[in-house]
Amino acid sequence: MVAAKALEWLAGNGELMPVFLGSTGSNAEDLRAQADDPAFLVSVLDFLTMNDSWIVAFCDAENLPYEAPMQARNALPGGSEIHWT
């Protein structure tokens, strides 16, 4: 649910949406087609969590705790936290 809200919030953000599309190579049709794909939703949360101010803006808009995006990412299939050590 958090990931779907993040995608919706991102789609409504005129500044960030083009950045997301450019960084993923996606287009509007891809967003609609992959909106329920866990791997795609992980990429949405990965993008969102790249910048603290984006997390704050999203969580404030959705009245969520700031750790919710990372918790949601970890809960999605294939989204578990990567340990580089």
FIKOLZA-1660 file (N, C-alpha, C; in steps of 0.1 Angstrom, whole numbers, plus 5000, padded with zeros to 4 digits):
% residues 85
   i   px   py   pz ch aa at
   1 5008 4988 5000  A  M  N
   1 5000 5000 5000  A  M CA
   1 5009 5013 5000  A  M  C
   2 5019 5013 5008  A  V  N
   2 5028 5024 5008  A  V CA
   2 5035 5026 4995  A  V  C
   3 5039 5015 4988  A  A  N
   3 5045 5017 4975  A  A CA
   3 5036 5022 4965  A  A  C
   4 5023 5018 4965  A  A  N
   4 5013 5023 4956  A  A CA
   4 5011 5038 4958  A  A  C
   5 5010 5041 4971  A  K  N
   5 5008 5056 4974  A  K CA
   5 5021 5064 4969  A  K  C
   6 5032 5058 4971  A  A  N
   6 5044 5065 4966  A  A CA
   6 5044 5067 4951  A  A  C
   7 5040 5057 4944  A  L  N
   7 5038 5058 4929  A  L CA
   7 5028 5069 4926  A  L  C
   8 5017 5069 4933  A  E  N
   8 5007 5079 4930  A  E CA
   8 5012 5093 4933  A  E  C
   9 5019 5094 4944  A  W  N
   9 5024 5107 4948  A  W CA
   9 5035 5112 4938  A  W  C
  10 5043 5103 4934  A  L  N
  10 5053 5106 4924  A  L CA
  10 5047 5110 4911  A  L  C
  11 5037 5103 4906  A  A  N
  11 5030 5106 4894  A  A CA
  11 5024 5120 4894  A  A  C
  12 5020 5125 4906  A  G  N
  12 5014 5138 4907  A  G CA
  12 5025 5149 4910  A  G  C
  13 5037 5146 4910  A  N  N
  13 5048 5155 4913  A  N CA
  13 5054 5160 4900  A  N  C
  14 5051 5171 4896  A  G  N
  14 5056 5176 4883  A  G CA
  14 5071 5178 4882  A  G  C
  15 5078 5180 4893  A  E  N
  15 5092 5181 4893  A  E CA
  15 5099 5168 4893  A  E  C
  16 5095 5159 4901  A  L  N
  16 5102 5146 4903  A  L CA
  16 5098 5135 4893  A  L  C
  17 5086 5136 4887  A  M  N
  17 5082 5126 4878  A  M CA
  17 5091 5125 4866  A  M  C
  18 5094 5136 4859  A  P  N
  18 5103 5135 4848  A  P CA
  18 5117 5129 4852  A  P  C
  19 5122 5132 4864  A  V  N
  19 5135 5127 4869  A  V CA
  19 5134 5112 4870  A  V  C
  20 5123 5107 4876  A  F  N
  20 5121 5093 4878  A  F CA
  20 5120 5086 4864  A  F  C
  21 5112 5092 4855  A  L  N
  21 5111 5086 4842  A  L CA
  21 5124 5085 4835  A  L  C
  22 5132 5096 4836  A  G  N
  22 5145 5096 4829  A  G CA
  22 5155 5087 4835  A  G  C
  23 5154 5085 4848  A  S  N
  23 5164 5076 4855  A  S CA
  23 5161 5061 4853  A  S  C
  24 5148 5058 4850  A  T  N
  24 5144 5044 4849  A  T CA
  24 5142 5040 4834  A  T  C
  25 5141 5050 4825  A  G  N
  25 5138 5047 4811  A  G CA
  25 5123 5044 4809  A  G  C
  26 5115 5046 4819  A  S  N
  26 5101 5043 4818  A  S CA
  26 5093 5055 4812  A  S  C
  27 5081 5052 4808  A  N  N
  27 5072 5062 4803  A  N CA
  27 5058 5060 4810  A  N  C
  28 5049 5069 4807  A  A  N
  28 5036 5068 4814  A  A CA
  28 5029 5055 4812  A  A  C
  29 5030 5049 4800  A  E  N
  29 5023 5036 4798  A  E CA
  29 5030 5025 4807  A  E  C
  30 5043 5026 4809  A  D  N
  30 5050 5016 4817  A  D CA
  30 5045 5017 4832  A  D  C
  31 5042 5030 4836  A  L  N
  31 5038 5032 4850  A  L CA
  31 5024 5025 4852  A  L  C
  32 5015 5027 4842  A  R  N
  32 5002 5021 4843  A  R CA
  32 5003 5006 4843  A  R  C
  33 5011 5000 4834  A  A  N
  33 5012 4986 4831  A  A CA
  33 5019 4979 4843  A  A  C
  34 5028 4986 4850  A  Q  N
  34 5036 4979 4860  A  Q CA
  34 5032 4984 4875  A  Q  C
  35 5021 4991 4876  A  A  N
  35 5017 4997 4889  A  A CA
  35 5015 4986 4900  A  A  C
  36 5013 4974 4896  A  D  N
  36 5011 4963 4906  A  D CA
  36 5022 4953 4906  A  D  C
  37 5033 4956 4899  A  D  N
  37 5044 4947 4898  A  D CA
  37 5054 4950 4910  A  D  C
  38 5056 4941 4919  A  P  N
  38 5064 4943 4931  A  P CA
  38 5078 4948 4927  A  P  C
  39 5084 4943 4917  A  A  N
  39 5098 4947 4913  A  A CA
  39 5098 4962 4909  A  A  C
  40 5087 4966 4902  A  F  N
  40 5086 4980 4898  A  F CA
  40 5084 4989 4910  A  F  C
  41 5076 4984 4919  A  L  N
  41 5073 4992 4931  A  L CA
  41 5085 4993 4940  A  L  C
  42 5094 4983 4940  A  V  N
  42 5107 4984 4947  A  V CA
  42 5115 4996 4940  A  V  C
  43 5115 4996 4927  A  S  N
  43 5122 5007 4920  A  S CA
  43 5117 5021 4924  A  S  C
  44 5104 5022 4925  A  V  N
  44 5098 5035 4929  A  V CA
  44 5103 5038 4943  A  V  C
  45 5103 5029 4952  A  L  N
  45 5107 5032 4966  A  L CA
  45 5122 5034 4967  A  L  C
  46 5130 5027 4958  A  D  N
  46 5144 5030 4957  A  D CA
  46 5147 5044 4953  A  D  C
  47 5139 5049 4943  A  F  N
  47 5141 5062 4938  A  F CA
  47 5137 5072 4949  A  F  C
  48 5126 5070 4956  A  L  N
  48 5121 5079 4966  A  L CA
  48 5131 5080 4977  A  L  C
  49 5137 5069 4981  A  T  N
  49 5146 5069 4993  A  T CA
  49 5160 5074 4990  A  T  C
  50 5162 5079 4978  A  M  N
  50 5175 5084 4974  A  M CA
  50 5177 5098 4980  A  M  C
  51 5166 5105 4984  A  N  N
  51 5167 5118 4989  A  N CA
  51 5158 5120 5001  A  N  C
  52 5164 5125 5012  A  D  N
  52 5157 5127 5024  A  D CA
  52 5145 5136 5022  A  D  C
  53 5147 5147 5015  A  S  N
  53 5136 5157 5013  A  S CA
  53 5124 5151 5006  A  S  C
  54 5127 5141 4997  A  W  N
  54 5116 5135 4990  A  W CA
  54 5108 5126 4999  A  W  C
  55 5115 5119 5008  A  I  N
  55 5109 5110 5018  A  I CA
  55 5100 5119 5027  A  I  C
  56 5106 5130 5032  A  V  N
  56 5098 5139 5041  A  V CA
  56 5086 5144 5034  A  V  C
  57 5087 5149 5022  A  A  N
  57 5076 5154 5014  A  A CA
  57 5065 5143 5012  A  A  C
  58 5069 5131 5008  A  F  N
  58 5059 5121 5006  A  F CA
  58 5052 5117 5019  A  F  C
  59 5060 5114 5029  A  C  N
  59 5055 5110 5042  A  C CA
  59 5046 5120 5048  A  C  C
  60 5050 5133 5047  A  D  N
  60 5041 5144 5053  A  D CA
  60 5028 5144 5045  A  D  C
  61 5029 5143 5032  A  A  N
  61 5016 5143 5023  A  A CA
  61 5007 5132 5026  A  A  C
  62 5013 5120 5030  A  E  N
  62 5005 5108 5032  A  E CA
  62 5003 5105 5047  A  E  C
  63 5008 5114 5056  A  N  N
  63 5007 5112 5070  A  N CA
  63 5012 5099 5074  A  N  C
  64 5025 5096 5070  A  L  N
  64 5031 5083 5073  A  L CA
  64 5044 5086 5081  A  L  C
  65 5049 5077 5089  A  P  N
  65 5062 5079 5095  A  P CA
  65 5073 5078 5085  A  P  C
  66 5084 5085 5087  A  Y  N
  66 5094 5086 5078  A  Y CA
  66 5101 5073 5074  A  Y  C
  67 5100 5063 5083  A  E  N
  67 5106 5050 5080  A  E CA
  67 5097 5041 5071  A  E  C
  68 5085 5045 5069  A  A  N
  68 5075 5037 5061  A  A CA
  68 5080 5033 5047  A  A  C
  69 5086 5042 5039  A  P  N
  69 5091 5038 5026  A  P CA
  69 5101 5027 5026  A  P  C
  70 5111 5028 5035  A  M  N
  70 5121 5017 5036  A  M CA
  70 5115 5004 5041  A  M  C
  71 5106 5005 5051  A  Q  N
  71 5099 4993 5056  A  Q CA
  71 5091 4986 5045  A  Q  C
  72 5084 4995 5037  A  A  N
  72 5076 4989 5026  A  A CA
  72 5085 4983 5016  A  A  C
  73 5097 4989 5013  A  R  N
  73 5106 4983 5003  A  R CA
  73 5111 4970 5008  A  R  C
  74 5114 4969 5020  A  N  N
  74 5119 4956 5026  A  N CA
  74 5109 4945 5026  A  N  C
  75 5096 4949 5027  A  A  N
  75 5085 4939 5028  A  A CA
  75 5081 4934 5014  A  A  C
  76 5085 4941 5003  A  L  N
  76 5081 4937 4990  A  L CA
  76 5090 4925 4985  A  L  C
  77 5085 4916 4977  A  P  N
  77 5093 4905 4972  A  P CA
  77 5105 4911 4964  A  P  C
  78 5117 4906 4968  A  G  N
  78 5129 4911 4961  A  G CA
  78 5134 4924 4967  A  G  C
  79 5127 4930 4977  A  G  N
  79 5131 4943 4982  A  G CA
  79 5138 4943 4995  A  G  C
  80 5143 4931 4999  A  S  N
  80 5150 4931 5012  A  S CA
  80 5162 4939 5011  A  S  C
  81 5166 4944 5022  A  E  N
  81 5178 4953 5023  A  E CA
  81 5190 4946 5019  A  E  C
  82 5198 4952 5011  A  I  N
  82 5211 4947 5006  A  I CA
  82 5222 4950 5016  A  I  C
  83 5230 4940 5019  A  H  N
  83 5241 4942 5028  A  H CA
  83 5254 4940 5020  A  H  C
  84 5262 4950 5019  A  W  N
  84 5274 4950 5010  A  W CA
  84 5286 4944 5017  A  W  C
  85 5285 4940 5030  A  T  N
  85 5296 4935 5037  A  T CA
  85 5296 4920 5037  A  T  C
% end
